[in-house]
Amino acid sequence: MSTPRATPAARSRKASGSAAKPRAAAPAEQPGEDALPDEAEVAALLLQATTLWNNPRLAHTRAALLRLATAPPQVLLFEGGTAQERLNTANIWAALTNCPNASPQNGQGPCLECPVCMRCITHLHRDIFFLDGAAASIKIDDVREVRSVLGEPPREATRRVIILHEAQALVEAAANALLKSLEEPRPATSFLLLAPQRERLLPTLVSRSMVVTLPWPRAEHSAAALRNELAPWEAALCQFMLTGQGLFSLTSSKGSVTPALVNNITNLCRHALVGCLQALHTGAKPTEGLEALFARLPAPRLRMVDEILAECQESLVYMANPTIVLEWLATRLYLLLPR
């Protein structure tokens, strides 16, 4: 059976915008020349993996991976961190569970030097599948093509690894197709769901996953700067979420609302959402501002907040009227808050 087009070589061509028809990756021992990254790219990927593995900030993540690798779960969900940190963590997991020099039970991670590690990190291993939600939505055909090989044992690896990068890009039909695969035991297979936070995914996917939370991005200084600059707007937005009043007096002033302002307000909301999630995961309870209001939302509505913010920023890209975008944002947040 041929390798599906969701393999690394095929997906990388799709992400780059190439018009070439995706094809199966060649055997790892003799990869096609067009699929091979150059030496500089390989070195950069290995450096990223090595830096992450040795980063003291990620010591908790490293310990969790070693512990889980002794009895790998079928589904892992990596949340938190940055998109690149989540992807690097997934690459590390692929190497950790396949590297012949790794010994998780003895605290020994992947060597990140052998051919197996190099092929895992660069997604050129025959048993590593990479679906890139950062490049485009992950569609049902992508999931079906991966499912077509799940009944087979790994071709040469100890463990087959299927990485869904930015898994919140799964369209509904693809998510449901993936769910069917997760409900069936898949020996020697790991599904890795990568997302900013678990609330971005269907609860049914999260419920079948072992969640590993990377340290949240450190953006305290930029968040503080935004809050100082936008204090009147945050206060007005909070008042509107609570009462439905107090914002339109600001937006009605001619020229007061610009695309840059609305973009900054959405970023402020994102910082508040991350701060809220950080607090909730540690058992704390935010007491002021947008963080406190977001903390009153149930988990499904927290996911909706992130989707609303993404829609606002996309609207600005398409030159929508910034005043309308801001008022729409405020109205949606008002409707989300329980009464």
C-alpha positions as CSV (number, residue, x, y, z in Angstrom):
1,M,0.0,0.0,0.0
2,S,1.4,3.4,-0.9
3,T,2.1,6.0,1.7
4,P,-0.7,8.6,1.9
5,R,-0.2,12.2,0.8
6,A,-0.3,13.3,4.5
7,T,3.3,12.1,4.8
8,P,6.0,14.7,5.4
9,A,7.3,15.2,1.9
10,A,3.8,15.6,0.5
11,R,2.5,17.9,3.2
12,S,5.6,20.1,3.0
13,R,5.0,20.7,-0.7
14,K,1.4,21.5,0.0
15,A,2.3,24.0,2.7
16,S,4.8,25.7,0.4
17,G,2.2,26.4,-2.2
18,S,3.7,24.2,-4.8
19,A,1.4,23.1,-7.6
20,A,3.0,19.8,-7.8
21,K,0.7,16.8,-7.1
22,P,1.5,15.3,-3.7
23,R,3.0,11.9,-3.9
24,A,4.1,9.2,-1.5
25,A,7.5,9.7,0.2
26,A,10.2,7.4,-1.0
27,P,11.6,4.8,1.4
28,A,13.6,6.5,4.2
29,E,16.8,4.7,3.1
30,Q,16.6,6.3,-0.3
31,P,14.5,9.4,0.0
32,G,13.7,11.4,-3.1
33,E,16.0,14.3,-3.6
34,D,13.2,16.8,-3.7
35,A,12.0,15.7,-0.2
36,L,15.4,16.2,1.5
37,P,15.9,19.4,3.4
38,D,19.4,20.9,3.0
39,E,22.1,20.6,5.6
40,A,21.4,24.0,7.1
41,E,17.7,23.2,7.6
42,V,18.5,19.8,9.2
43,A,21.0,21.5,11.5
44,A,18.5,24.2,12.5
45,L,15.8,21.6,13.3
46,L,18.2,19.5,15.4
47,L,19.4,22.6,17.2
48,Q,15.8,23.5,18.0
49,A,15.1,20.1,19.3
50,T,18.3,20.0,21.4
51,T,17.6,23.5,22.8
52,L,14.1,22.5,23.8
53,W,15.2,19.2,25.4
54,N,17.9,21.0,27.5
55,N,15.8,24.1,28.3
56,P,15.5,24.5,32.1
57,R,12.2,26.3,31.6
58,L,10.8,23.0,30.0
59,A,12.2,20.7,32.7
60,H,8.6,19.7,33.7
61,T,7.8,18.9,30.1
62,R,10.9,16.8,29.7
63,A,10.2,14.8,32.9
64,A,6.6,14.2,31.6
65,L,7.8,12.9,28.3
66,L,10.2,10.5,29.8
67,R,7.6,9.2,32.2
68,L,5.0,8.8,29.5
69,A,7.4,7.1,27.1
70,T,7.8,4.1,29.4
71,A,4.2,3.3,28.6
72,P,3.2,5.5,25.7
73,P,-0.5,6.6,25.6
74,Q,-2.3,6.4,22.2
75,V,-3.2,10.1,22.2
76,L,-1.2,13.0,23.6
77,L,-2.4,16.6,23.5
78,F,0.4,19.2,23.8
79,E,-1.0,22.6,24.8
80,G,0.6,25.8,26.1
81,G,3.9,27.2,25.0
82,T,4.3,28.7,21.5
83,A,3.4,26.9,18.3
84,Q,7.1,26.2,17.6
85,E,7.6,24.8,21.1
86,R,4.6,22.5,20.7
87,L,5.9,21.3,17.3
88,N,9.4,20.8,18.7
89,T,7.9,18.8,21.6
90,A,6.1,16.6,19.1
91,N,9.3,16.0,17.2
92,I,11.1,15.1,20.4
93,W,8.4,12.6,21.3
94,A,8.8,11.0,17.8
95,A,12.5,10.7,18.4
96,L,12.2,9.6,22.0
97,T,9.9,6.7,21.2
98,N,12.0,5.5,18.3
99,C,15.6,6.4,19.0
100,P,17.7,3.2,19.6
101,N,19.8,5.1,22.1
102,A,16.9,6.4,24.2
103,S,16.2,4.8,27.6
104,P,13.2,6.6,29.1
105,Q,13.0,4.3,32.1
106,N,16.5,5.3,33.0
107,G,15.9,9.0,32.3
108,Q,17.8,8.9,29.0
109,G,16.2,10.9,26.2
110,P,16.8,10.7,22.5
111,C,20.4,11.2,21.3
112,L,19.3,13.6,18.6
113,E,22.3,12.5,16.5
114,C,21.5,9.1,15.0
115,P,19.8,8.7,11.6
116,V,16.5,7.7,13.3
117,C,16.4,10.9,15.3
118,M,17.3,13.0,12.3
119,R,14.6,11.4,10.2
120,C,12.0,11.9,13.0
121,I,12.9,15.5,13.6
122,T,12.8,16.3,9.8
123,H,9.6,14.3,9.3
124,L,11.3,12.1,6.7
125,H,10.7,8.9,8.6
126,R,8.3,6.5,6.8
127,D,6.3,6.1,10.1
128,I,6.0,9.8,10.9
129,F,2.9,11.5,9.5
130,F,2.6,15.3,9.7
131,L,-0.7,17.2,9.1
132,D,0.0,20.9,9.1
133,G,-3.0,22.9,10.4
134,A,-0.8,26.0,10.4
135,A,-0.6,25.9,6.6
136,A,-4.3,25.1,5.9
137,S,-7.3,23.5,7.4
138,I,-7.0,19.8,8.0
139,K,-9.7,18.2,5.9
140,I,-11.4,14.8,6.1
141,D,-9.4,13.5,3.1
142,D,-6.1,14.1,5.0
143,V,-7.4,12.1,7.9
144,R,-8.8,9.3,5.8
145,E,-5.4,8.8,4.0
146,V,-3.7,8.4,7.4
147,R,-6.4,6.0,8.6
148,S,-5.7,3.8,5.5
149,V,-2.4,2.7,7.0
150,L,-3.4,2.4,10.7
151,G,-4.3,-1.3,10.4
152,E,-0.7,-2.0,9.4
153,P,2.2,-2.3,11.8
154,P,4.9,0.4,11.6
155,R,7.1,-0.2,8.6
156,E,10.4,0.3,10.4
157,A,9.9,2.3,13.5
158,T,9.2,1.1,17.1
159,R,6.2,3.5,17.1
160,R,4.3,5.2,14.4
161,V,3.7,8.9,15.2
162,I,0.9,11.0,13.7
163,I,1.4,14.8,14.3
164,L,-1.6,17.1,13.9
165,H,0.1,20.6,14.1
166,E,-2.4,23.3,15.2
167,A,-5.1,20.7,15.5
168,Q,-7.7,23.4,16.0
169,A,-7.6,23.6,12.2
170,L,-9.4,20.3,11.9
171,V,-12.7,20.8,10.1
172,E,-15.7,19.1,11.8
173,A,-15.9,16.2,9.4
174,A,-12.1,15.6,9.8
175,A,-12.4,15.8,13.6
176,N,-15.2,13.2,13.6
177,A,-13.2,10.9,11.3
178,L,-10.2,11.2,13.6
179,L,-12.3,10.5,16.6
180,K,-13.3,7.1,15.1
181,S,-9.6,6.2,14.9
182,L,-8.9,7.3,18.5
183,E,-11.7,5.1,19.8
184,E,-10.0,2.0,18.4
185,P,-6.9,0.5,20.0
186,R,-3.9,1.2,17.7
187,P,-0.9,-0.7,18.9
188,A,2.5,1.0,18.4
189,T,0.8,4.3,17.3
190,S,0.9,7.7,18.9
191,F,-1.5,10.5,17.9
192,L,-0.2,13.9,18.8
193,L,-2.7,16.8,18.9
194,L,-1.0,20.2,19.1
195,A,-3.1,23.2,20.1
196,P,-2.7,26.5,21.9
197,Q,-5.1,25.3,24.6
198,R,-7.3,22.2,25.0
199,E,-10.4,24.4,24.9
200,R,-9.8,25.0,21.1
201,L,-10.5,21.3,20.4
202,L,-13.7,19.2,20.6
203,P,-14.3,18.0,24.1
204,T,-14.6,14.4,22.7
205,L,-11.0,14.7,21.4
206,V,-9.7,16.1,24.7
207,S,-11.4,13.4,26.7
208,R,-9.4,10.7,24.8
209,S,-6.1,12.5,25.3
210,M,-3.4,12.6,27.8
211,V,-2.7,16.3,28.2
212,V,0.8,17.8,28.6
213,T,0.8,21.5,29.3
214,L,3.9,23.3,28.2
215,P,4.9,26.5,30.2
216,W,2.7,29.3,28.9
217,P,4.5,32.0,26.8
218,R,6.1,34.7,28.8
219,A,4.5,37.9,27.7
220,E,4.1,39.7,31.0
221,H,5.9,42.9,29.8
222,S,3.9,43.3,26.6
223,A,0.7,42.4,28.4
224,A,1.4,45.1,31.0
225,A,2.2,47.6,28.4
226,L,-1.0,46.9,26.5
227,R,-3.1,47.1,29.7
228,N,-1.5,50.5,30.6
229,E,-2.1,51.9,27.1
230,L,-5.6,50.5,26.8
231,A,-6.9,50.9,30.3
232,P,-9.9,53.0,29.3
233,W,-10.8,50.5,26.6
234,E,-10.4,47.5,28.9
235,A,-12.6,49.2,31.5
236,A,-15.3,50.0,28.9
237,L,-15.2,46.5,27.5
238,C,-15.5,44.9,31.0
239,Q,-18.5,47.2,31.7
240,F,-20.1,46.3,28.4
241,M,-19.7,42.6,29.1
242,L,-21.4,43.0,32.5
243,T,-24.1,45.5,31.6
244,G,-24.3,45.9,27.8
245,Q,-23.5,49.6,28.2
246,G,-20.5,52.0,28.3
247,L,-18.6,51.2,25.1
248,F,-20.6,52.9,22.3
249,S,-19.9,56.3,23.8
250,L,-16.2,55.6,23.0
251,T,-16.7,54.1,19.6
252,S,-19.1,56.8,18.4
253,S,-16.3,59.5,18.4
254,K,-15.2,60.0,14.9
255,G,-11.7,58.7,14.2
256,S,-11.4,57.2,17.7
257,V,-11.3,53.6,16.5
258,T,-8.6,52.5,14.1
259,P,-7.5,49.1,12.8
260,A,-4.4,49.3,14.9
261,L,-6.4,50.0,18.1
262,V,-8.8,47.1,17.5
263,N,-5.8,44.8,16.8
264,N,-4.3,45.9,20.1
265,I,-7.6,45.3,21.9
266,T,-7.8,41.8,20.5
267,N,-4.2,41.1,21.6
268,L,-5.1,42.4,25.1
269,C,-8.0,40.0,25.1
270,R,-5.6,37.2,24.1
271,H,-3.2,38.0,26.9
272,A,-6.2,38.0,29.3
273,L,-7.3,34.7,28.0
274,V,-3.9,33.2,28.5
275,G,-3.6,34.7,32.0
276,C,-7.0,33.2,32.8
277,L,-6.0,29.8,31.6
278,Q,-2.7,30.0,33.6
279,A,-4.6,30.8,36.7
280,L,-7.2,28.1,36.3
281,H,-4.6,25.5,35.7
282,T,-2.9,26.4,38.9
283,G,-6.1,26.6,40.9
284,A,-5.9,30.4,41.3
285,K,-8.8,32.8,40.6
286,P,-8.3,36.0,38.7
287,T,-9.9,39.0,40.5
288,E,-9.9,41.9,38.1
289,G,-10.3,43.0,34.5
290,L,-10.9,40.8,31.5
291,E,-9.1,37.8,33.2
292,A,-11.7,37.7,36.0
293,L,-14.6,37.9,33.5
294,F,-13.1,35.2,31.3
295,A,-12.7,33.0,34.4
296,R,-16.5,33.0,34.8
297,L,-16.9,31.3,31.4
298,P,-17.3,27.5,31.2
299,A,-14.6,25.7,29.1
300,P,-16.5,25.5,25.8
301,R,-17.1,29.3,25.9
302,L,-13.4,29.9,26.6
303,R,-12.7,28.1,23.3
304,M,-15.3,30.4,21.7
305,V,-13.4,33.5,22.9
306,D,-10.3,32.5,21.1
307,E,-12.3,31.8,17.9
308,I,-14.0,35.2,18.2
309,L,-10.7,37.0,18.5
310,A,-9.3,35.1,15.5
311,E,-12.4,36.2,13.5
312,C,-11.9,39.8,14.5
313,Q,-8.2,39.8,13.4
314,E,-9.1,38.1,10.1
315,S,-11.8,40.8,9.5
316,L,-9.2,43.5,10.0
317,V,-7.0,41.8,7.4
318,Y,-9.9,42.0,5.0
319,M,-10.2,45.8,5.7
320,A,-13.5,45.6,7.6
321,N,-14.7,48.7,9.4
322,P,-12.7,48.7,12.7
323,T,-15.6,50.2,14.7
324,I,-18.0,47.5,13.5
325,V,-15.4,44.8,14.3
326,L,-14.9,46.2,17.9
327,E,-18.6,46.5,18.5
328,W,-19.1,43.0,17.2
329,L,-16.4,41.7,19.5
330,A,-18.0,43.4,22.5
331,T,-21.4,42.1,21.7
332,R,-20.2,38.5,21.3
333,L,-18.3,38.7,24.6
334,Y,-21.4,40.1,26.3
335,L,-23.5,37.2,25.0
336,L,-21.0,34.6,26.2
337,L,-21.0,35.8,29.9
338,P,-23.5,33.9,32.0
339,R,-26.2,36.0,33.6
